[in-house]
Amino acid sequence: MSTARPLAGRLALVTGASRGIGAAVARRLALSGARVALLARNADALAALVAEIGEGAVALVCDVRDTGALSRALDSLPELLGGAPGIVVNNAGAFFVAPARDTSVDAFAATLAVNLTAPFAVVRALLPAMSASRLGHVVTIGSIADRMAFPGNAAYAASKYGLRALHEVLRAELKASGVRVSLVSPGPVDTDLWNSIDPDQQAGFTPRSEMLSPESVAEAVHWVVTSPAGVNVDELRLSRS
Ligand SMILES: NC(=O)c1ccc[n+]([C@@H]2O[C@H](COP(=O)([O-])OP(=O)(O)OC[C@H]3O[C@@H](n4cnc5c(N)ncnc54)[C@H](OP(=O)(O)O)[C@@H]3O)[C@@H](O)[C@H]2O)c1
């Protein structure tokens, strides 16, 4: 294993890789030698990133709310990638801010579908191969909102608190299995996720210039997955210095 390319020979899946944190994570893992599968809905953005990354990167165009489509996409991975992924970064996420009384049941359910049910479906599909090889790493992208309640966050906080619970159960189940599980929970990150809110113009939100960069979150994910084999980074919480 070369120090410069510590992930050479590893296969990785990054969900929500068409932009933002997921795209930065995909670039970072590929830079260290991993062959990455990029999953999201925006086919053009994925194709552009696959072309930019090279290194055998592949695209999986899929809406994770469609459990059938997600299952088919995950089934196609071994053939597309040349093997089952040993690193999974569950990153795809949906976010909006609205008081609970103004949040429709459908919007609440859709947020849970993307942020909670889909990561579970991904892990459920890919865990058997990881467990069989006794080599795998599931990285969950949480949020500051998986431990802190903010007004307007009913759907998002419910999904992220739940996602942290899923991570903790997986950690308990997979201890000493060879499969590592890590939660990376950033504070505000300057990505398109904030576009509909425009945090620079609204009181109570962190200005974009004071947010983390997607690349700094990607660096943290890279550190987690390249940590020594005997170490499980259980939880990493990121805020601006
Ligand atoms: N930005 C922040 O301040 C912040 C802070 C803490 C945690 N996070 C978490 O970090 C993760 C990434 O967020 P980001 O800031 O990079 O947001 P972003 O720029 O909005 O990117 C979200 C990604 O998720 C994908 N996605 C959303 N809905 C999807 C669906 N139904 N099916 C498939 N893919 C879907 C999007 O791709 P398509 O639109 O192409 O499908 C996109 O690639 C999320 O889990 C978010 O909760 C973000």
The ligand as a MOL file (V3000), in Angstrom:
LIG
                    3D

  0  0  0     0  0            999 V3000
M  V30 BEGIN CTAB
M  V30 COUNTS 48 52 0 0 0
M  V30 BEGIN ATOM
M  V30 1 N -24.3770 21.8260 3.5940 0
M  V30 2 C -24.4580 21.7490 4.9360 0
M  V30 3 O -24.4840 22.7720 5.6400 0
M  V30 4 C -24.4920 20.4050 5.6150 0
M  V30 5 C -24.1880 20.3540 6.9830 0
M  V30 6 C -24.2280 19.1300 7.6390 0
M  V30 7 C -24.5650 17.9880 6.9350 0
M  V30 8 N -24.8590 18.0750 5.6110 0 CHG=1
M  V30 9 C -25.2290 16.8240 4.9270 0
M  V30 10 O -24.2970 16.5750 3.9130 0
M  V30 11 C -24.9220 15.8160 2.8780 0
M  V30 12 C -24.6260 16.4770 1.5320 0
M  V30 13 O -25.1660 17.7900 1.5490 0
M  V30 14 P -24.6460 18.9630 0.6100 0
M  V30 15 O -24.4670 20.1490 1.4750 0
M  V30 16 O -23.5270 18.5260 -0.2520 0 CHG=-1
M  V30 17 O -25.9840 19.2120 -0.2360 0
M  V30 18 P -26.2510 19.4370 -1.7840 0
M  V30 19 O -25.1980 20.2780 -2.3990 0
M  V30 20 O -27.6630 19.8650 -1.8780 0
M  V30 21 O -26.0990 17.9480 -2.3790 0
M  V30 22 C -27.0140 16.9500 -2.0490 0
M  V30 23 C -26.6750 15.7100 -2.8400 0
M  V30 24 O -27.6650 14.7050 -2.5540 0
M  V30 25 C -28.2430 14.2590 -3.7670 0
M  V30 26 N -29.6290 13.9190 -3.5910 0
M  V30 27 C -30.6040 14.6640 -3.0080 0
M  V30 28 N -31.7820 14.0550 -3.1090 0
M  V30 29 C -31.5590 12.8920 -3.7750 0
M  V30 30 C -32.3930 11.8350 -4.2040 0
M  V30 31 N -33.7180 11.8520 -3.9780 0
M  V30 32 N -31.8340 10.7930 -4.8540 0
M  V30 33 C -30.5100 10.7660 -5.1110 0
M  V30 34 N -29.6630 11.7470 -4.7090 0
M  V30 35 C -30.1930 12.8080 -4.0780 0
M  V30 36 C -28.0710 15.4250 -4.7420 0
M  V30 37 O -28.0130 14.9440 -6.0790 0
M  V30 38 P -29.1380 15.1280 -7.2030 0
M  V30 39 O -29.8540 16.4050 -6.9400 0
M  V30 40 O -28.3400 15.0910 -8.4830 0
M  V30 41 O -29.9860 13.9290 -7.0320 0
M  V30 42 C -26.7050 15.9520 -4.3400 0
M  V30 43 O -25.6790 15.2330 -4.9720 0
M  V30 44 C -26.4000 15.7440 3.2310 0
M  V30 45 O -26.6650 14.5100 3.8700 0
M  V30 46 C -26.5700 16.8810 4.2220 0
M  V30 47 O -27.6450 16.6490 5.1160 0
M  V30 48 C -24.8160 19.2460 4.9310 0
M  V30 END ATOM
M  V30 BEGIN BOND
M  V30 1 1 1 2
M  V30 2 2 2 3
M  V30 3 1 2 4
M  V30 4 1 4 5
M  V30 5 2 4 48
M  V30 6 2 5 6
M  V30 7 1 6 7
M  V30 8 2 7 8
M  V30 9 1 8 9
M  V30 10 1 8 48
M  V30 11 1 9 10
M  V30 12 1 9 46
M  V30 13 1 10 11
M  V30 14 1 11 12
M  V30 15 1 11 44
M  V30 16 1 12 13
M  V30 17 1 13 14
M  V30 18 2 14 15
M  V30 19 1 14 16
M  V30 20 1 14 17
M  V30 21 1 17 18
M  V30 22 2 18 19
M  V30 23 1 18 20
M  V30 24 1 18 21
M  V30 25 1 21 22
M  V30 26 1 22 23
M  V30 27 1 23 24
M  V30 28 1 23 42
M  V30 29 1 24 25
M  V30 30 1 25 26
M  V30 31 1 25 36
M  V30 32 1 26 27
M  V30 33 1 26 35
M  V30 34 2 27 28
M  V30 35 1 28 29
M  V30 36 1 29 30
M  V30 37 2 29 35
M  V30 38 1 30 31
M  V30 39 2 30 32
M  V30 40 1 32 33
M  V30 41 2 33 34
M  V30 42 1 34 35
M  V30 43 1 36 37
M  V30 44 1 36 42
M  V30 45 1 37 38
M  V30 46 2 38 39
M  V30 47 1 38 40
M  V30 48 1 38 41
M  V30 49 1 42 43
M  V30 50 1 44 45
M  V30 51 1 44 46
M  V30 52 1 46 47
M  V30 END BOND
M  V30 END CTAB
M  END
